Amino acid sequence: MNIVIADRDFLIKTGLKCLLSKKSGIELTATATCYAELKDILRLHHPDVLIMDFDQEGAFSLDDLALITRKHPGLKILVISNNGHKHDILTALELGVTSYLLKECAEDEIFDAIYSTAKGEKFFCAKIVENILGKHPQESCDGLFLTERELEIVKLVAQGYTTAKIADMLCRSIHTINTHRKNILNKLGLNNPSELVLYAVRRGLVAA
């Protein structure tokens, strides 16, 4: 597994390098301290996972993240950041980030996130999920329920399948799946697919 690290902070880069060196089968391809460096690295290399902190003024930003995901749509990105703000997390996920951790996470959680991200599976640390959904008023509503079909669709959305793919898998029309998705969001009081993914993680519908 080839990894690229994009982080301005020397201590973070050194710590991640040390951590990655413990595991056989993982190779650190390159590190970048700013977007200009990262742009050149990604042009030359095709890492299995990009570990990035997009919230570093003068080095990396959400705008840079948007450029990366647009130029490299298949790239699997694991964000490890101190930024736990709901808006920024959701924006990053909408831009195509696969997984998201806080920098306070432990070694085991970091490796779990790396392996999950490499396989295209979404991974979020507990605090990220709590920041998004921990105080959502409708989550404690006793009358709230999802049908078996709706739960199935939530799981598939959380696993990264497109509406068209879900329709094909369930032998339903795209219109029907879109209707289900809208009904699910309304029922749960959620606003977008990113929040739905985090809901699925929190409820244990997919691996966290």
PyMOL commands that place a pseudoatom at each C-alpha (Angstrom):
pseudoatom trace, name=CA, resn=MET, resi=1, chain=A, elem=C, hetatm=0, pos=[0.000, 0.000, 0.000]
pseudoatom trace, name=CA, resn=ASN, resi=2, chain=A, elem=C, hetatm=0, pos=[1.457, 3.350, -1.074]
pseudoatom trace, name=CA, resn=ILE, resi=3, chain=A, elem=C, hetatm=0, pos=[0.775, 6.369, 1.126]
pseudoatom trace, name=CA, resn=VAL, resi=4, chain=A, elem=C, hetatm=0, pos=[1.274, 10.106, 0.568]
pseudoatom trace, name=CA, resn=ILE, resi=5, chain=A, elem=C, hetatm=0, pos=[1.138, 12.487, 3.532]
pseudoatom trace, name=CA, resn=ALA, resi=6, chain=A, elem=C, hetatm=0, pos=[0.077, 16.112, 3.071]
pseudoatom trace, name=CA, resn=ASP, resi=7, chain=A, elem=C, hetatm=0, pos=[0.654, 18.019, 6.300]
pseudoatom trace, name=CA, resn=ARG, resi=8, chain=A, elem=C, hetatm=0, pos=[2.606, 21.159, 7.084]
pseudoatom trace, name=CA, resn=ASP, resi=9, chain=A, elem=C, hetatm=0, pos=[3.534, 20.255, 10.667]
pseudoatom trace, name=CA, resn=PHE, resi=10, chain=A, elem=C, hetatm=0, pos=[6.915, 18.607, 11.130]
pseudoatom trace, name=CA, resn=LEU, resi=11, chain=A, elem=C, hetatm=0, pos=[5.907, 16.686, 14.252]
pseudoatom trace, name=CA, resn=ILE, resi=12, chain=A, elem=C, hetatm=0, pos=[2.781, 15.249, 12.631]
pseudoatom trace, name=CA, resn=LYS, resi=13, chain=A, elem=C, hetatm=0, pos=[4.682, 14.130, 9.551]
pseudoatom trace, name=CA, resn=THR, resi=14, chain=A, elem=C, hetatm=0, pos=[7.441, 12.600, 11.650]
pseudoatom trace, name=CA, resn=GLY, resi=15, chain=A, elem=C, hetatm=0, pos=[4.923, 10.840, 13.872]
pseudoatom trace, name=CA, resn=LEU, resi=16, chain=A, elem=C, hetatm=0, pos=[3.018, 9.394, 10.911]
pseudoatom trace, name=CA, resn=LYS, resi=17, chain=A, elem=C, hetatm=0, pos=[6.257, 8.283, 9.239]
pseudoatom trace, name=CA, resn=CYS, resi=18, chain=A, elem=C, hetatm=0, pos=[7.267, 6.465, 12.426]
pseudoatom trace, name=CA, resn=LEU, resi=19, chain=A, elem=C, hetatm=0, pos=[3.833, 4.906, 12.726]
pseudoatom trace, name=CA, resn=LEU, resi=20, chain=A, elem=C, hetatm=0, pos=[3.717, 3.697, 9.125]
pseudoatom trace, name=CA, resn=SER, resi=21, chain=A, elem=C, hetatm=0, pos=[7.200, 2.192, 9.399]
pseudoatom trace, name=CA, resn=LYS, resi=22, chain=A, elem=C, hetatm=0, pos=[5.845, -0.293, 11.961]
pseudoatom trace, name=CA, resn=LYS, resi=23, chain=A, elem=C, hetatm=0, pos=[3.704, -2.087, 9.403]
pseudoatom trace, name=CA, resn=SER, resi=24, chain=A, elem=C, hetatm=0, pos=[5.014, -4.265, 6.617]
pseudoatom trace, name=CA, resn=GLY, resi=25, chain=A, elem=C, hetatm=0, pos=[3.227, -3.792, 3.335]
pseudoatom trace, name=CA, resn=ILE, resi=26, chain=A, elem=C, hetatm=0, pos=[2.879, -0.028, 3.772]
pseudoatom trace, name=CA, resn=GLU, resi=27, chain=A, elem=C, hetatm=0, pos=[5.225, 2.296, 1.923]
pseudoatom trace, name=CA, resn=LEU, resi=28, chain=A, elem=C, hetatm=0, pos=[5.405, 6.066, 2.407]
pseudoatom trace, name=CA, resn=THR, resi=29, chain=A, elem=C, hetatm=0, pos=[5.788, 7.344, -1.146]
pseudoatom trace, name=CA, resn=ALA, resi=30, chain=A, elem=C, hetatm=0, pos=[6.190, 11.056, -0.436]
pseudoatom trace, name=CA, resn=THR, resi=31, chain=A, elem=C, hetatm=0, pos=[5.258, 13.934, 1.855]
pseudoatom trace, name=CA, resn=ALA, resi=32, chain=A, elem=C, hetatm=0, pos=[4.045, 17.419, 0.988]
pseudoatom trace, name=CA, resn=THR, resi=33, chain=A, elem=C, hetatm=0, pos=[4.037, 20.593, 3.085]
pseudoatom trace, name=CA, resn=CYS, resi=34, chain=A, elem=C, hetatm=0, pos=[1.860, 22.688, 0.753]
pseudoatom trace, name=CA, resn=TYR, resi=35, chain=A, elem=C, hetatm=0, pos=[-0.562, 22.324, -2.133]
pseudoatom trace, name=CA, resn=ALA, resi=36, chain=A, elem=C, hetatm=0, pos=[2.063, 23.148, -4.782]
pseudoatom trace, name=CA, resn=GLU, resi=37, chain=A, elem=C, hetatm=0, pos=[4.199, 20.221, -3.609]
pseudoatom trace, name=CA, resn=LEU, resi=38, chain=A, elem=C, hetatm=0, pos=[1.219, 17.903, -3.335]
pseudoatom trace, name=CA, resn=LYS, resi=39, chain=A, elem=C, hetatm=0, pos=[0.033, 18.770, -6.835]
pseudoatom trace, name=CA, resn=ASP, resi=40, chain=A, elem=C, hetatm=0, pos=[3.388, 17.711, -8.298]
pseudoatom trace, name=CA, resn=ILE, resi=41, chain=A, elem=C, hetatm=0, pos=[3.528, 14.535, -6.190]
pseudoatom trace, name=CA, resn=LEU, resi=42, chain=A, elem=C, hetatm=0, pos=[0.060, 13.420, -7.270]
pseudoatom trace, name=CA, resn=ARG, resi=43, chain=A, elem=C, hetatm=0, pos=[0.949, 14.059, -10.889]
pseudoatom trace, name=CA, resn=LEU, resi=44, chain=A, elem=C, hetatm=0, pos=[3.929, 11.706, -10.594]
pseudoatom trace, name=CA, resn=HIS, resi=45, chain=A, elem=C, hetatm=0, pos=[2.544, 9.103, -8.214]
pseudoatom trace, name=CA, resn=HIS, resi=46, chain=A, elem=C, hetatm=0, pos=[-0.743, 7.302, -7.720]
pseudoatom trace, name=CA, resn=PRO, resi=47, chain=A, elem=C, hetatm=0, pos=[-1.002, 6.553, -3.984]
pseudoatom trace, name=CA, resn=ASP, resi=48, chain=A, elem=C, hetatm=0, pos=[-3.510, 4.106, -2.584]
pseudoatom trace, name=CA, resn=VAL, resi=49, chain=A, elem=C, hetatm=0, pos=[-4.279, 6.580, 0.198]
pseudoatom trace, name=CA, resn=LEU, resi=50, chain=A, elem=C, hetatm=0, pos=[-3.642, 10.291, 0.673]
pseudoatom trace, name=CA, resn=ILE, resi=51, chain=A, elem=C, hetatm=0, pos=[-3.466, 11.299, 4.337]
pseudoatom trace, name=CA, resn=MET, resi=52, chain=A, elem=C, hetatm=0, pos=[-4.197, 15.019, 4.489]
pseudoatom trace, name=CA, resn=ASP, resi=53, chain=A, elem=C, hetatm=0, pos=[-4.971, 17.898, 6.813]
pseudoatom trace, name=CA, resn=PHE, resi=54, chain=A, elem=C, hetatm=0, pos=[-6.889, 20.430, 4.716]
pseudoatom trace, name=CA, resn=ASP, resi=55, chain=A, elem=C, hetatm=0, pos=[-7.134, 22.970, 7.560]
pseudoatom trace, name=CA, resn=GLN, resi=56, chain=A, elem=C, hetatm=0, pos=[-3.681, 24.595, 7.572]
pseudoatom trace, name=CA, resn=GLU, resi=57, chain=A, elem=C, hetatm=0, pos=[-3.556, 28.250, 6.616]
pseudoatom trace, name=CA, resn=GLY, resi=58, chain=A, elem=C, hetatm=0, pos=[-0.968, 28.952, 3.960]
pseudoatom trace, name=CA, resn=ALA, resi=59, chain=A, elem=C, hetatm=0, pos=[-0.455, 25.245, 3.264]
pseudoatom trace, name=CA, resn=PHE, resi=60, chain=A, elem=C, hetatm=0, pos=[-3.725, 23.380, 2.620]
pseudoatom trace, name=CA, resn=SER, resi=61, chain=A, elem=C, hetatm=0, pos=[-7.367, 24.434, 2.480]
pseudoatom trace, name=CA, resn=LEU, resi=62, chain=A, elem=C, hetatm=0, pos=[-10.810, 23.188, 1.496]
pseudoatom trace, name=CA, resn=ASP, resi=63, chain=A, elem=C, hetatm=0, pos=[-10.287, 24.903, -1.866]
pseudoatom trace, name=CA, resn=ASP, resi=64, chain=A, elem=C, hetatm=0, pos=[-7.132, 22.826, -2.359]
pseudoatom trace, name=CA, resn=LEU, resi=65, chain=A, elem=C, hetatm=0, pos=[-9.066, 19.713, -1.393]
pseudoatom trace, name=CA, resn=ALA, resi=66, chain=A, elem=C, hetatm=0, pos=[-11.695, 20.552, -4.006]
pseudoatom trace, name=CA, resn=LEU, resi=67, chain=A, elem=C, hetatm=0, pos=[-8.996, 20.871, -6.687]
pseudoatom trace, name=CA, resn=ILE, resi=68, chain=A, elem=C, hetatm=0, pos=[-7.452, 17.542, -5.682]
pseudoatom trace, name=CA, resn=THR, resi=69, chain=A, elem=C, hetatm=0, pos=[-10.703, 15.593, -5.774]
pseudoatom trace, name=CA, resn=ARG, resi=70, chain=A, elem=C, hetatm=0, pos=[-11.640, 17.162, -9.098]
pseudoatom trace, name=CA, resn=LYS, resi=71, chain=A, elem=C, hetatm=0, pos=[-8.297, 16.316, -10.714]
pseudoatom trace, name=CA, resn=HIS, resi=72, chain=A, elem=C, hetatm=0, pos=[-8.025, 12.884, -9.081]
pseudoatom trace, name=CA, resn=PRO, resi=73, chain=A, elem=C, hetatm=0, pos=[-11.608, 11.628, -8.720]
pseudoatom trace, name=CA, resn=GLY, resi=74, chain=A, elem=C, hetatm=0, pos=[-10.611, 8.079, -7.767]
pseudoatom trace, name=CA, resn=LEU, resi=75, chain=A, elem=C, hetatm=0, pos=[-8.172, 9.098, -5.051]
pseudoatom trace, name=CA, resn=LYS, resi=76, chain=A, elem=C, hetatm=0, pos=[-8.975, 7.744, -1.578]
pseudoatom trace, name=CA, resn=ILE, resi=77, chain=A, elem=C, hetatm=0, pos=[-8.427, 10.443, 1.022]
pseudoatom trace, name=CA, resn=LEU, resi=78, chain=A, elem=C, hetatm=0, pos=[-8.103, 10.067, 4.782]
pseudoatom trace, name=CA, resn=VAL, resi=79, chain=A, elem=C, hetatm=0, pos=[-8.306, 13.411, 6.598]
pseudoatom trace, name=CA, resn=ILE, resi=80, chain=A, elem=C, hetatm=0, pos=[-6.479, 13.573, 9.916]
pseudoatom trace, name=CA, resn=SER, resi=81, chain=A, elem=C, hetatm=0, pos=[-7.044, 17.034, 11.330]
pseudoatom trace, name=CA, resn=ASN, resi=82, chain=A, elem=C, hetatm=0, pos=[-7.763, 19.060, 14.457]
pseudoatom trace, name=CA, resn=ASN, resi=83, chain=A, elem=C, hetatm=0, pos=[-10.770, 20.547, 12.659]
pseudoatom trace, name=CA, resn=GLY, resi=84, chain=A, elem=C, hetatm=0, pos=[-13.931, 19.041, 14.124]
pseudoatom trace, name=CA, resn=HIS, resi=85, chain=A, elem=C, hetatm=0, pos=[-16.391, 21.669, 12.914]
pseudoatom trace, name=CA, resn=LYS, resi=86, chain=A, elem=C, hetatm=0, pos=[-19.572, 20.197, 11.450]
pseudoatom trace, name=CA, resn=HIS, resi=87, chain=A, elem=C, hetatm=0, pos=[-19.676, 22.457, 8.398]
pseudoatom trace, name=CA, resn=ASP, resi=88, chain=A, elem=C, hetatm=0, pos=[-16.075, 21.744, 7.398]
pseudoatom trace, name=CA, resn=ILE, resi=89, chain=A, elem=C, hetatm=0, pos=[-16.429, 17.993, 7.968]
pseudoatom trace, name=CA, resn=LEU, resi=90, chain=A, elem=C, hetatm=0, pos=[-19.538, 17.811, 5.800]
pseudoatom trace, name=CA, resn=THR, resi=91, chain=A, elem=C, hetatm=0, pos=[-17.938, 19.982, 3.118]
pseudoatom trace, name=CA, resn=ALA, resi=92, chain=A, elem=C, hetatm=0, pos=[-14.900, 17.696, 3.031]
pseudoatom trace, name=CA, resn=LEU, resi=93, chain=A, elem=C, hetatm=0, pos=[-17.124, 14.628, 2.718]
pseudoatom trace, name=CA, resn=GLU, resi=94, chain=A, elem=C, hetatm=0, pos=[-19.180, 16.231, -0.048]
pseudoatom trace, name=CA, resn=LEU, resi=95, chain=A, elem=C, hetatm=0, pos=[-15.924, 16.976, -1.891]
pseudoatom trace, name=CA, resn=GLY, resi=96, chain=A, elem=C, hetatm=0, pos=[-15.086, 13.272, -1.872]
pseudoatom trace, name=CA, resn=VAL, resi=97, chain=A, elem=C, hetatm=0, pos=[-13.079, 12.573, 1.287]
pseudoatom trace, name=CA, resn=THR, resi=98, chain=A, elem=C, hetatm=0, pos=[-13.384, 8.898, 2.207]
pseudoatom trace, name=CA, resn=SER, resi=99, chain=A, elem=C, hetatm=0, pos=[-12.562, 8.938, 5.936]
pseudoatom trace, name=CA, resn=TYR, resi=100, chain=A, elem=C, hetatm=0, pos=[-12.035, 11.461, 8.716]
pseudoatom trace, name=CA, resn=LEU, resi=101, chain=A, elem=C, hetatm=0, pos=[-10.131, 11.314, 12.026]
pseudoatom trace, name=CA, resn=LEU, resi=102, chain=A, elem=C, hetatm=0, pos=[-9.055, 13.824, 14.621]
pseudoatom trace, name=CA, resn=LYS, resi=103, chain=A, elem=C, hetatm=0, pos=[-5.349, 14.089, 15.390]
pseudoatom trace, name=CA, resn=GLU, resi=104, chain=A, elem=C, hetatm=0, pos=[-5.938, 12.897, 18.932]
pseudoatom trace, name=CA, resn=CYS, resi=105, chain=A, elem=C, hetatm=0, pos=[-6.888, 9.405, 17.692]
pseudoatom trace, name=CA, resn=ALA, resi=106, chain=A, elem=C, hetatm=0, pos=[-4.818, 6.428, 18.829]
pseudoatom trace, name=CA, resn=GLU, resi=107, chain=A, elem=C, hetatm=0, pos=[-2.535, 4.199, 16.765]
pseudoatom trace, name=CA, resn=ASP, resi=108, chain=A, elem=C, hetatm=0, pos=[-4.997, 1.347, 16.289]
pseudoatom trace, name=CA, resn=GLU, resi=109, chain=A, elem=C, hetatm=0, pos=[-7.703, 3.702, 15.085]
pseudoatom trace, name=CA, resn=ILE, resi=110, chain=A, elem=C, hetatm=0, pos=[-5.339, 5.338, 12.601]
pseudoatom trace, name=CA, resn=PHE, resi=111, chain=A, elem=C, hetatm=0, pos=[-4.374, 1.987, 11.090]
pseudoatom trace, name=CA, resn=ASP, resi=112, chain=A, elem=C, hetatm=0, pos=[-8.008, 0.861, 10.985]
pseudoatom trace, name=CA, resn=ALA, resi=113, chain=A, elem=C, hetatm=0, pos=[-8.807, 4.067, 9.114]
pseudoatom trace, name=CA, resn=ILE, resi=114, chain=A, elem=C, hetatm=0, pos=[-5.930, 3.604, 6.667]
pseudoatom trace, name=CA, resn=TYR, resi=115, chain=A, elem=C, hetatm=0, pos=[-6.875, 0.023, 5.802]
pseudoatom trace, name=CA, resn=SER, resi=116, chain=A, elem=C, hetatm=0, pos=[-10.573, 0.859, 5.510]
pseudoatom trace, name=CA, resn=THR, resi=117, chain=A, elem=C, hetatm=0, pos=[-9.861, 3.878, 3.326]
pseudoatom trace, name=CA, resn=ALA, resi=118, chain=A, elem=C, hetatm=0, pos=[-7.604, 1.859, 1.025]
pseudoatom trace, name=CA, resn=LYS, resi=119, chain=A, elem=C, hetatm=0, pos=[-10.508, -0.536, 0.452]
pseudoatom trace, name=CA, resn=GLY, resi=120, chain=A, elem=C, hetatm=0, pos=[-12.855, 2.361, -0.277]
pseudoatom trace, name=CA, resn=GLU, resi=121, chain=A, elem=C, hetatm=0, pos=[-14.718, 1.936, 3.007]
pseudoatom trace, name=CA, resn=LYS, resi=122, chain=A, elem=C, hetatm=0, pos=[-15.683, 5.008, 4.996]
pseudoatom trace, name=CA, resn=PHE, resi=123, chain=A, elem=C, hetatm=0, pos=[-14.203, 5.369, 8.490]
pseudoatom trace, name=CA, resn=PHE, resi=124, chain=A, elem=C, hetatm=0, pos=[-14.890, 8.056, 11.108]
pseudoatom trace, name=CA, resn=CYS, resi=125, chain=A, elem=C, hetatm=0, pos=[-13.642, 8.328, 14.656]
pseudoatom trace, name=CA, resn=ALA, resi=126, chain=A, elem=C, hetatm=0, pos=[-16.296, 8.498, 17.354]
pseudoatom trace, name=CA, resn=LYS, resi=127, chain=A, elem=C, hetatm=0, pos=[-15.785, 12.198, 18.054]
pseudoatom trace, name=CA, resn=ILE, resi=128, chain=A, elem=C, hetatm=0, pos=[-16.379, 13.123, 14.432]
pseudoatom trace, name=CA, resn=VAL, resi=129, chain=A, elem=C, hetatm=0, pos=[-19.668, 11.229, 14.476]
pseudoatom trace, name=CA, resn=GLU, resi=130, chain=A, elem=C, hetatm=0, pos=[-20.616, 12.857, 17.787]
pseudoatom trace, name=CA, resn=ASN, resi=131, chain=A, elem=C, hetatm=0, pos=[-19.774, 16.320, 16.448]
pseudoatom trace, name=CA, resn=ILE, resi=132, chain=A, elem=C, hetatm=0, pos=[-22.185, 15.794, 13.565]
pseudoatom trace, name=CA, resn=LEU, resi=133, chain=A, elem=C, hetatm=0, pos=[-25.002, 13.775, 15.064]
pseudoatom trace, name=CA, resn=GLY, resi=134, chain=A, elem=C, hetatm=0, pos=[-24.426, 13.455, 18.791]
pseudoatom trace, name=CA, resn=LYS, resi=135, chain=A, elem=C, hetatm=0, pos=[-27.037, 16.041, 19.750]
pseudoatom trace, name=CA, resn=HIS, resi=136, chain=A, elem=C, hetatm=0, pos=[-29.420, 15.618, 16.845]
pseudoatom trace, name=CA, resn=PRO, resi=137, chain=A, elem=C, hetatm=0, pos=[-32.890, 16.096, 18.370]
pseudoatom trace, name=CA, resn=GLN, resi=138, chain=A, elem=C, hetatm=0, pos=[-34.630, 13.416, 16.299]
pseudoatom trace, name=CA, resn=GLU, resi=139, chain=A, elem=C, hetatm=0, pos=[-32.212, 10.637, 17.199]
pseudoatom trace, name=CA, resn=SER, resi=140, chain=A, elem=C, hetatm=0, pos=[-33.835, 10.132, 20.591]
pseudoatom trace, name=CA, resn=CYS, resi=141, chain=A, elem=C, hetatm=0, pos=[-37.394, 10.081, 19.218]
pseudoatom trace, name=CA, resn=ASP, resi=142, chain=A, elem=C, hetatm=0, pos=[-38.975, 6.765, 20.213]
pseudoatom trace, name=CA, resn=GLY, resi=143, chain=A, elem=C, hetatm=0, pos=[-41.395, 6.884, 17.296]
pseudoatom trace, name=CA, resn=LEU, resi=144, chain=A, elem=C, hetatm=0, pos=[-38.663, 7.161, 14.698]
pseudoatom trace, name=CA, resn=PHE, resi=145, chain=A, elem=C, hetatm=0, pos=[-38.168, 4.043, 12.593]
pseudoatom trace, name=CA, resn=LEU, resi=146, chain=A, elem=C, hetatm=0, pos=[-36.950, 2.970, 9.182]
pseudoatom trace, name=CA, resn=THR, resi=147, chain=A, elem=C, hetatm=0, pos=[-38.452, 0.170, 7.138]
pseudoatom trace, name=CA, resn=GLU, resi=148, chain=A, elem=C, hetatm=0, pos=[-36.340, -2.849, 6.218]
pseudoatom trace, name=CA, resn=ARG, resi=149, chain=A, elem=C, hetatm=0, pos=[-35.962, -1.494, 2.674]
pseudoatom trace, name=CA, resn=GLU, resi=150, chain=A, elem=C, hetatm=0, pos=[-34.947, 1.942, 3.960]
pseudoatom trace, name=CA, resn=LEU, resi=151, chain=A, elem=C, hetatm=0, pos=[-32.329, 0.402, 6.267]
pseudoatom trace, name=CA, resn=GLU, resi=152, chain=A, elem=C, hetatm=0, pos=[-30.969, -1.552, 3.328]
pseudoatom trace, name=CA, resn=ILE, resi=153, chain=A, elem=C, hetatm=0, pos=[-30.648, 1.631, 1.282]
pseudoatom trace, name=CA, resn=VAL, resi=154, chain=A, elem=C, hetatm=0, pos=[-28.981, 3.499, 4.168]
pseudoatom trace, name=CA, resn=LYS, resi=155, chain=A, elem=C, hetatm=0, pos=[-26.354, 0.745, 4.392]
pseudoatom trace, name=CA, resn=LEU, resi=156, chain=A, elem=C, hetatm=0, pos=[-25.681, 0.843, 0.653]
pseudoatom trace, name=CA, resn=VAL, resi=157, chain=A, elem=C, hetatm=0, pos=[-25.405, 4.648, 0.593]
pseudoatom trace, name=CA, resn=ALA, resi=158, chain=A, elem=C, hetatm=0, pos=[-23.009, 4.515, 3.551]
pseudoatom trace, name=CA, resn=GLN, resi=159, chain=A, elem=C, hetatm=0, pos=[-20.907, 1.923, 1.718]
pseudoatom trace, name=CA, resn=GLY, resi=160, chain=A, elem=C, hetatm=0, pos=[-20.443, 4.404, -1.122]
pseudoatom trace, name=CA, resn=TYR, resi=161, chain=A, elem=C, hetatm=0, pos=[-22.768, 2.975, -3.787]
pseudoatom trace, name=CA, resn=THR, resi=162, chain=A, elem=C, hetatm=0, pos=[-24.363, 5.403, -6.243]
pseudoatom trace, name=CA, resn=THR, resi=163, chain=A, elem=C, hetatm=0, pos=[-28.113, 5.704, -6.709]
pseudoatom trace, name=CA, resn=ALA, resi=164, chain=A, elem=C, hetatm=0, pos=[-27.838, 3.958, -10.075]
pseudoatom trace, name=CA, resn=LYS, resi=165, chain=A, elem=C, hetatm=0, pos=[-25.863, 1.069, -8.591]
pseudoatom trace, name=CA, resn=ILE, resi=166, chain=A, elem=C, hetatm=0, pos=[-28.311, 0.695, -5.693]
pseudoatom trace, name=CA, resn=ALA, resi=167, chain=A, elem=C, hetatm=0, pos=[-31.211, 0.643, -8.148]
pseudoatom trace, name=CA, resn=ASP, resi=168, chain=A, elem=C, hetatm=0, pos=[-29.478, -2.099, -10.107]
pseudoatom trace, name=CA, resn=MET, resi=169, chain=A, elem=C, hetatm=0, pos=[-28.654, -4.129, -6.984]
pseudoatom trace, name=CA, resn=LEU, resi=170, chain=A, elem=C, hetatm=0, pos=[-32.210, -3.925, -5.637]
pseudoatom trace, name=CA, resn=CYS, resi=171, chain=A, elem=C, hetatm=0, pos=[-33.888, -4.287, -9.043]
pseudoatom trace, name=CA, resn=ARG, resi=172, chain=A, elem=C, hetatm=0, pos=[-35.680, -0.970, -8.667]
pseudoatom trace, name=CA, resn=SER, resi=173, chain=A, elem=C, hetatm=0, pos=[-35.791, 2.179, -10.793]
pseudoatom trace, name=CA, resn=ILE, resi=174, chain=A, elem=C, hetatm=0, pos=[-33.483, 5.110, -10.106]
pseudoatom trace, name=CA, resn=HIS, resi=175, chain=A, elem=C, hetatm=0, pos=[-36.577, 7.236, -9.441]
pseudoatom trace, name=CA, resn=THR, resi=176, chain=A, elem=C, hetatm=0, pos=[-37.732, 4.783, -6.755]
pseudoatom trace, name=CA, resn=ILE, resi=177, chain=A, elem=C, hetatm=0, pos=[-34.350, 4.814, -5.007]
pseudoatom trace, name=CA, resn=ASN, resi=178, chain=A, elem=C, hetatm=0, pos=[-34.211, 8.619, -5.153]
pseudoatom trace, name=CA, resn=THR, resi=179, chain=A, elem=C, hetatm=0, pos=[-37.663, 8.753, -3.568]
pseudoatom trace, name=CA, resn=HIS, resi=180, chain=A, elem=C, hetatm=0, pos=[-36.549, 6.382, -0.815]
pseudoatom trace, name=CA, resn=ARG, resi=181, chain=A, elem=C, hetatm=0, pos=[-33.452, 8.504, -0.159]
pseudoatom trace, name=CA, resn=LYS, resi=182, chain=A, elem=C, hetatm=0, pos=[-35.484, 11.693, 0.130]
pseudoatom trace, name=CA, resn=ASN, resi=183, chain=A, elem=C, hetatm=0, pos=[-37.954, 9.993, 2.470]
pseudoatom trace, name=CA, resn=ILE, resi=184, chain=A, elem=C, hetatm=0, pos=[-35.117, 8.658, 4.627]
pseudoatom trace, name=CA, resn=LEU, resi=185, chain=A, elem=C, hetatm=0, pos=[-33.480, 12.087, 4.947]
pseudoatom trace, name=CA, resn=ASN, resi=186, chain=A, elem=C, hetatm=0, pos=[-36.823, 13.671, 5.837]
pseudoatom trace, name=CA, resn=LYS, resi=187, chain=A, elem=C, hetatm=0, pos=[-37.658, 10.966, 8.363]
pseudoatom trace, name=CA, resn=LEU, resi=188, chain=A, elem=C, hetatm=0, pos=[-34.282, 11.275, 10.092]
pseudoatom trace, name=CA, resn=GLY, resi=189, chain=A, elem=C, hetatm=0, pos=[-34.171, 15.048, 9.900]
pseudoatom trace, name=CA, resn=LEU, resi=190, chain=A, elem=C, hetatm=0, pos=[-30.895, 14.973, 7.960]
pseudoatom trace, name=CA, resn=ASN, resi=191, chain=A, elem=C, hetatm=0, pos=[-29.810, 17.325, 5.198]
pseudoatom trace, name=CA, resn=ASN, resi=192, chain=A, elem=C, hetatm=0, pos=[-27.502, 15.417, 2.868]
pseudoatom trace, name=CA, resn=PRO, resi=193, chain=A, elem=C, hetatm=0, pos=[-25.850, 12.047, 2.110]
pseudoatom trace, name=CA, resn=SER, resi=194, chain=A, elem=C, hetatm=0, pos=[-22.812, 12.866, 4.270]
pseudoatom trace, name=CA, resn=GLU, resi=195, chain=A, elem=C, hetatm=0, pos=[-24.982, 13.184, 7.357]
pseudoatom trace, name=CA, resn=LEU, resi=196, chain=A, elem=C, hetatm=0, pos=[-26.715, 9.941, 6.359]
pseudoatom trace, name=CA, resn=VAL, resi=197, chain=A, elem=C, hetatm=0, pos=[-23.342, 8.161, 6.225]
pseudoatom trace, name=CA, resn=LEU, resi=198, chain=A, elem=C, hetatm=0, pos=[-22.493, 9.386, 9.710]
pseudoatom trace, name=CA, resn=TYR, resi=199, chain=A, elem=C, hetatm=0, pos=[-25.922, 8.333, 10.951]
pseudoatom trace, name=CA, resn=ALA, resi=200, chain=A, elem=C, hetatm=0, pos=[-25.259, 4.827, 9.605]
pseudoatom trace, name=CA, resn=VAL, resi=201, chain=A, elem=C, hetatm=0, pos=[-21.881, 4.697, 11.341]
pseudoatom trace, name=CA, resn=ARG, resi=202, chain=A, elem=C, hetatm=0, pos=[-23.324, 5.896, 14.640]
pseudoatom trace, name=CA, resn=ARG, resi=203, chain=A, elem=C, hetatm=0, pos=[-26.141, 3.362, 14.500]
pseudoatom trace, name=CA, resn=GLY, resi=204, chain=A, elem=C, hetatm=0, pos=[-23.738, 0.531, 13.714]
pseudoatom trace, name=CA, resn=LEU, resi=205, chain=A, elem=C, hetatm=0, pos=[-25.244, -0.091, 10.278]
pseudoatom trace, name=CA, resn=VAL, resi=206, chain=A, elem=C, hetatm=0, pos=[-21.764, 0.012, 8.763]
pseudoatom trace, name=CA, resn=ALA, resi=207, chain=A, elem=C, hetatm=0, pos=[-18.324, -0.436, 10.307]
pseudoatom trace, name=CA, resn=ALA, resi=208, chain=A, elem=C, hetatm=0, pos=[-16.884, 2.559, 12.138]
for i in range(1, 208): cmd.bond("trace and resi %d" % i, "trace and resi %d" % (i + 1))
show_as sticks, trace
zoom trace
